[in-house]
């Protein structure tokens, strides 16, 4: 029996014992997701036990080093863990921007003290992070950061505004891009700061979206004191860190697209609506969507295989993000058409389909617009001139 | 689940195929053939056979390389990139897949001849302008230790040069496939003047007598002897289409970087950048389906139908987009015969129609997904 086979057996046994029955099977939307954080209220004892059991194993961050609260697994072992969890339909024990985005950036750029302090709090779900990138004047032109961090000796004084900060009203800390040098070229005067949301001068305001949801916020910094040891990397290195982190974000969004694609099936909605027999135009569009969904799923699998084989996905994450999100919008258009007037209610025969349809319109904007993705592909992959 | 990464052997195969084709069979070779009115390239097929391509799906005992369907798709993809003309799909993919299922001495001898490059097969399948439209078609009636075949066949690729034909027929209670000489008495052949310049014929069967020894396998309800061969053919044509897209895409990118208008390379214009970046994304997605189809044919051929039809639909759509964008982005010069773009566009159209068009394979996906 090779190492991986025995690891699989041990993992299977451990999951059988430690994954509560209530934590198996598909989640019913956002309400079932465990986000963690200082103020987190577990929705059930099972959710609490499951997160703690996984965190104790280091398996909320399977490939992070054990010294930082991770599991120290190889990519191959992580794949086994993922497969074994999928086999029993185990839910994700903890979802967080700390795990997906900040953690990888800290592992790459953070100081030893920062890693030892922040990473274990992330893996144990104790601190909930949000991302402070976009500003009212810095959307696709992300480097046009205007939020200032003035050097005041042993600390910075941060003043400015962030926008589209997901769950800022529920987060404990924020990682933010700030301008530390107003004279330097646009991309070079930016630094990467970690800020406690409980600091004096930080305030948030939720933004109501067309879907009725309010996951995004405006976040205001009014003379906020930030100790200098909360700078990640060097002053002026913020843009490099941000780009590294955005690659992770795109992989997450396209990976999330896989979840979305695996969720509500166009075919199922069509069959339920009994529209397939009557509407040849809709049927053709649904079939085209179904074909592209299968093909995009295979592409996500292929790139995952590449990543596991040690080949970086790199700039191609822009492709995954672009095709995944554009397809998701198309799929929801078809589902709305299939549902007819039944799909026009906020909470009706098709559940929250209408709100989901509206929400998909942001998929191709958040994390870099489709147009920015195409720009990355044409410049960095195809080598076209600027 | 099987890995969607190419193996080391497959990477080596692709690299060697690419360098051989770039050197020996660039598009200029097809152009010269077209200008000379030739639809078949005997010397090139001999060279390919020496490299083991003709026997890529033939057992080692019969002199083949036996590398599997993913490998066959790689060769087909590379040939698509340079529009290399060969009977590879008809002979080495479809006929080889039929013959190796028969397990008779005669079939094995023919496999050996195919592997050497000495025997070319054509598939006479469609009786009408659409794949599996089914009417009209060749009917087979029992007669004296054999059958009499009557009816039409069309788009018989390599039908002008082939030594032998695989002919699908309808019998009273099912289907039968015959392996017959191309020179059989009573068989009339008329060349199709195809837009892509390649060898194809229409066949007319008028009471053509064939021996019952020419029957491949049994008379059956579902053409099972051909089923796997057709699947392999669908996948190989999809791979060729994917190669056609890649070939014409490379020409387009080079032109975007080179061509100056308004004092700058036209590739610096965002209107073109975004379109070509979108095309690249479509090609990446289609590439995944081609790899998957090869893997499924090798690992689980009884359940490969969905993977194969998915690949062909995607390959048709992507190739159409690639050749269309290529001509539009080249502008007027792209419409001239002086450039190679037209060759890609014409072959893409023929390969899109051959062995099932977009509608045919879309409907297969619909059936397999339960719609």
Interface residues (C-beta under 8 A of the other chain):
Chain A: X267 X270 X271 X276 X283 X286 X287 X288 X290 X291 X292 X294 X295 X296 X298 X299 X301 X302 X305 X306 X309 X316 X319 X322 X323 X371 X373 X374 X375 X377 X378 X379 X381 X382 X383 X384 X385 X386
Chain B: X1 X3 X4 X5 X253 X256 X257 X264 X265 X267 X268 X270 X273 X274 X276 X277 X278 X280 X281 X284 X285 X286 X287 X288 X289 X291 X292 X306 X310 X313 X314 X362 X365 X366 X369 X370 X371
